[in-house]
């Protein structure tokens, strides 16, 4: 996977966790057919936030190659 700047990963991770938690709360607070899909999409956002967090913590630092200069 291509190297992604840590700041961008942090921002995306927080956005996914925030929208996912808001979606789960809004989906569970109402009782209709649509609430299941809102909750489901919130869970998907939480999973995407977890994947970006895993990428953030396991990504190796980008060290420039001195041989290319």
C-alpha positions in Angstrom: 0.0 0.0 0.0 1.2 3.5 -0.8 2.6 5.6 2.1 0.0 8.0 3.5 1.0 11.0 5.6 0.2 10.3 9.3 -1.7 13.6 9.7 -4.1 12.7 6.9 -4.6 9.2 8.4 -5.4 10.7 11.9 -8.0 13.1 10.4 -9.7 10.4 8.3 -9.7 8.0 11.2 -11.4 10.6 13.5 -13.9 11.5 10.8 -14.9 7.8 10.3 -15.1 7.1 14.0 -17.2 10.3 14.6 -19.6 9.7 11.8 -19.9 6.0 12.6 -20.7 6.7 16.3 -23.2 9.4 15.3 -24.8 7.0 12.8 -25.1 4.2 15.4 -26.6 6.6 18.0 -29.1 8.1 15.5 -30.0 4.6 14.1 -30.7 3.1 17.5 -32.7 6.1 18.8 -35.4 5.8 16.1 -37.6 2.8 15.4 -38.2 2.3 11.7 -37.0 0.3 8.7 -34.5 3.0 7.8 -32.9 2.9 11.3 -31.4 -0.5 10.6 -29.6 0.8 7.5 -28.4 3.9 9.3 -27.0 1.7 12.1 -25.4 -0.6 9.6 -23.7 2.2 7.8 -22.4 3.5 11.1 -20.9 0.1 11.8 -19.2 0.2 8.4 -17.8 3.6 9.2 -16.4 2.3 12.5 -14.7 -0.6 10.6 -13.2 1.9 8.2 -11.9 4.0 11.0 -10.4 0.8 12.6 -8.7 -0.1 9.3 -7.2 3.4 9.0 -6.0 3.2 12.6 -4.4 -0.1 11.9 -2.7 1.4 8.9 -1.6 4.4 11.0 0.0 2.2 13.6 1.6 -0.4 11.3 2.9 1.9 8.6 6.6 2.2 8.3 8.1 5.7 8.2 8.9 7.2 4.8 12.7 7.4 4.7 14.1 9.0 1.5 16.5 6.8 -0.4 19.9 8.5 -0.5 21.0 6.5 -3.5 18.5 8.3 -5.7 20.1 11.7 -5.1 
